[in-house]
Amino acid sequence: MRKASVGAGSALALGGLVELASAGTKPFKTKQDDHDHDHDDEYLRRRDHDILIAAEIAEALAVTTYTNIIETAPFFPNLPSDDQGYLVAARQEEMSHYLLEKSVTDDPSPFQSFFYPAGMFVDTQTTLNVLVTLEDAFIAAYLVGVRHFSTSDLRVTAARIMGIESDHRTLARVIGGDVAPVNGGPIAAITGIQGVAESIAPPNNNGYERTLCWNRIEQAVAALTPFVDITAAKSAGFDVSKSFAFDPFTPTLPSALGAFISFTGC
């Protein structure tokens, strides 16, 4: 991802990605009283819509990633049962995030299949590197939402989702030490989006979430481009011989206490 170089045509195509359906934004109202005049505009603003569409793409990519780890990665059946349970729950959570965002925009992700680096879902080190890279990107992207969403309800919702992505990043790093020797384990270091191999000890190695210095949603879109665009994927050295389809489903969250409930959180 850090080495990706997007061609001019591809860059133009992806540059328009977050503008999809912007002319037809859908109503967005909250159930709480507008005590702070934060909900004066009853329609979903274009900036909000752009961020949410980018988030849908990210969540569809996340669901596809977890699905294929669970269903095809050789290391998955050899993990301890608690690690397997984490990956299964993460898939449910990412699908829930996608459906929530789609319910607001009323538009699906414009991308329904994805490319990955060579060795993804086959080589354990590659798979965990990409998984942590994606979670790094999702955290930073939702922090862009915290900065720029136009209502407090959307900002809080972005923060609530970001916290779950942070859980996923930590627990993806936990898995490294539990990888069986037959699958190349234990894995002692994992390389995320910043391109630095970081020890898995401790797995929760952030004092503060990493913003990646992103302050515009276009930066998150650029990071995801190799996963969705074949030209960018080739430039990044991804395997373009096969794409992996996003297969939506109805999720079941691990606990009712951790369900969405409402945009107010109550």
C-alpha positions in Angstrom: 0.0 0.0 0.0 2.8 2.4 0.9 4.4 1.8 -2.5 1.2 2.0 -4.6 1.4 4.5 -7.5 -2.0 5.2 -9.0 -2.1 6.0 -12.8 -3.9 9.2 -13.9 -7.0 7.4 -15.2 -7.3 5.3 -12.1 -6.8 8.3 -9.9 -9.6 10.2 -11.6 -11.9 7.2 -11.3 -11.2 6.8 -7.6 -11.4 10.6 -7.1 -15.0 10.4 -8.0 -15.7 7.5 -5.8 -16.8 9.5 -2.7 -19.0 11.7 -4.9 -21.3 8.8 -5.9 -25.0 9.6 -5.5 -24.1 13.0 -3.9 -26.9 14.7 -5.8 -29.5 12.5 -4.1 -28.6 12.6 -0.5 -31.1 11.0 1.8 -32.9 12.5 4.9 -31.1 12.0 8.1 -32.8 12.8 11.4 -31.9 11.9 14.9 -34.3 11.1 17.8 -32.7 13.3 20.3 -33.7 16.9 20.9 -31.6 19.6 19.2 -30.4 21.3 22.3 -27.1 22.4 20.8 -28.4 23.3 17.3 -26.3 20.5 15.9 -29.1 19.1 13.8 -30.3 22.2 12.0 -29.9 20.5 8.6 -32.3 17.6 8.4 -30.7 16.2 5.3 -27.5 14.2 5.1 -24.9 16.6 4.1 -22.6 15.9 1.1 -19.5 15.7 3.3 -21.2 13.2 5.6 -22.4 11.1 2.6 -18.9 11.0 1.2 -17.3 9.8 4.4 -20.0 7.2 4.9 -19.6 5.8 1.3 -15.9 5.5 1.9 -16.6 3.8 5.2 -19.0 1.3 3.4 -16.2 0.4 1.1 -13.9 -0.2 4.0 -16.4 -2.3 5.8 -17.2 -4.4 2.7 -13.4 -5.0 2.4 -13.2 -5.9 6.1 -16.0 -8.4 5.8 -14.4 -10.0 2.7 -11.1 -10.2 4.5 -12.4 -11.9 7.6 -14.6 -14.2 5.6 -11.8 -15.5 3.5 -9.5 -15.9 6.6 -12.1 -18.0 8.3 -13.1 -20.0 5.2 -9.8 -20.5 3.4 -6.7 -19.5 5.4 -4.7 -22.7 6.3 -3.7 -21.2 9.7 -7.3 -20.6 10.9 -8.2 -24.2 11.8 -5.0 -24.5 13.8 -5.6 -21.5 16.0 -6.8 -21.9 19.6 -10.6 -21.7 19.8 -10.7 -18.3 21.4 -8.7 -16.8 18.5 -11.1 -18.4 16.1 -14.0 -17.0 18.0 -12.5 -13.5 17.8 -12.2 -13.7 14.0 -15.7 -15.0 13.7 -17.0 -12.2 15.9 -15.0 -9.5 14.1 -16.7 -10.6 10.8 -20.1 -10.1 12.4 -19.2 -6.7 13.7 -17.8 -5.4 10.4 -21.0 -6.6 8.6 -23.1 -4.7 11.2 -21.1 -1.6 10.6 -21.6 -1.9 6.9 -25.4 -2.3 7.2 -25.6 0.6 9.6 -23.8 2.9 7.2 -25.8 1.7 4.2 -29.0 2.4 6.2 -28.0 6.0 6.4 -26.8 6.6 2.8 -29.3 4.2 1.2 -26.5 3.4 -1.2 -24.5 0.2 -1.3 -20.7 0.1 -1.5 -19.8 0.9 -5.1 -17.2 -1.8 -5.0 -18.3 -5.4 -4.5 -15.0 -7.3 -5.1 -11.4 -6.8 -3.9 -7.8 -7.5 -4.8 -5.1 -8.4 -2.3 -1.3 -8.7 -2.2 0.3 -12.0 -3.4 0.2 -14.6 -0.7 -3.0 -13.3 1.0 -5.0 -16.0 2.7 -2.2 -18.5 2.0 0.9 -17.1 3.8 0.2 -16.4 7.4 2.6 -13.5 7.8 1.2 -11.7 4.7 -2.3 -12.2 5.9 -1.7 -10.8 9.4 0.3 -7.9 7.9 -2.6 -7.0 5.6 -5.2 -7.5 8.4 -3.4 -5.1 10.7 -2.7 -2.7 7.9 -6.4 -2.5 7.1 -7.4 -2.0 10.8 -4.8 0.8 11.0 -6.5 2.4 8.0 -10.0 1.9 9.3 -9.1 3.5 12.7 -7.6 6.6 11.0 -10.5 6.8 8.6 -13.1 6.9 11.4 -11.1 9.5 13.1 -11.5 11.6 10.0 -15.2 11.1 10.6 -14.8 12.3 14.2 -13.2 15.5 12.8 -15.6 16.2 10.0 -19.0 14.8 10.4 -21.6 17.6 10.7 -23.6 16.3 13.7 -22.6 15.1 17.1 -24.6 11.9 16.6 -22.5 10.9 13.6 -19.3 11.9 15.3 -20.1 9.8 18.3 -21.1 6.9 16.0 -17.8 7.1 14.2 -15.9 7.0 17.5 -18.0 4.0 18.6 -17.1 2.1 15.4 -13.4 3.2 15.6 -13.2 1.7 19.1 -14.2 -1.7 17.7 -11.6 -1.4 14.9 -9.0 -0.7 17.6 -10.1 -4.0 19.3 -9.7 -5.8 16.0 -6.2 -4.4 15.5 -5.0 -5.5 19.0 -6.5 -8.9 18.7 -5.1 -9.5 15.2 -1.7 -8.9 16.8 -2.6 -11.4 19.6 -3.1 -14.1 17.0 0.6 -13.8 15.8 1.9 -15.6 18.9 -0.7 -18.4 18.6 0.0 -19.3 14.9 1.1 -23.0 14.8 4.6 -23.9 13.6 3.1 -25.8 10.6 1.7 -22.4 9.5 4.9 -20.4 10.0 4.4 -19.5 13.7 4.7 -18.2 16.1 4.9 -14.8 14.4 6.8 -12.4 16.5 6.3 -9.1 14.5 3.6 -7.8 12.3 4.0 -4.9 9.8 1.0 -2.5 9.6 0.3 0.5 7.4 3.3 2.5 8.4 5.7 -0.2 7.0 7.5 -0.9 10.3 7.7 -4.5 11.7 6.4 -4.1 15.2 6.8 -6.7 18.0 3.5 -8.4 18.9 4.5 -7.9 22.6 2.5 -6.2 23.9 -0.4 -6.6 21.4 -2.0 -3.3 22.7 1.0 -1.1 21.8 -0.8 2.2 21.3 -1.0 4.8 24.0 -3.2 6.8 21.6 -4.8 5.8 18.3 -2.7 6.6 15.3 -4.3 9.2 13.0 -1.7 8.6 10.2 -1.9 12.4 9.8 -5.1 11.9 7.8 -7.5 14.8 7.9 -9.4 14.3 4.7 -11.5 11.3 3.6 -9.7 11.3 0.3 -6.5 10.1 2.1 -8.4 7.0 3.3 -9.8 6.4 -0.2 -6.2 6.6 -1.6 -5.1 3.9 0.9 -7.9 1.6 -0.2 -7.4 2.2 -3.9 -5.1 -0.9 -4.6 -7.7 -3.1 -3.0 -10.5 -2.0 -5.4 -8.9 -0.8 -8.6 -7.0 -3.2 -10.9 -4.6 -0.5 -12.2 -3.6 0.5 -8.7 -3.5 -3.1 -7.6 -1.0 -3.9 -10.3 1.1 -0.8 -9.4 1.2 -2.0 -5.8 2.3 -5.5 -6.7 -1.0 -7.1 -5.7 -2.2 -10.3 -7.2 -4.7 -9.3 -9.9 -5.3 -12.9 -11.2 -8.2 -13.2 -8.8 -10.6 -10.9 -7.0 -12.6 -11.8 -3.9 -16.3 -11.0 -3.8 -18.1 -9.2 -1.0 -20.9 -11.5 0.2 -23.3 -9.6 2.5 -25.2 -11.5 5.2 -27.3 -10.8 8.3 -25.0 -10.5 11.3 -25.5 -11.7 14.8 -23.6 -9.6 17.3 -21.8 -11.4 20.2 -23.8 -9.5 22.9 -27.0 -7.5 22.9 -25.3 -5.1 25.3 -22.9 -4.1 22.6 -25.6 -3.5 19.9 -26.0 -0.2 18.1 -29.4 0.7 19.7 -29.5 4.3 18.2 -27.4 7.2 17.0 -27.6 8.7 20.5 -26.2 5.4 21.9 -29.1 5.0 24.3 
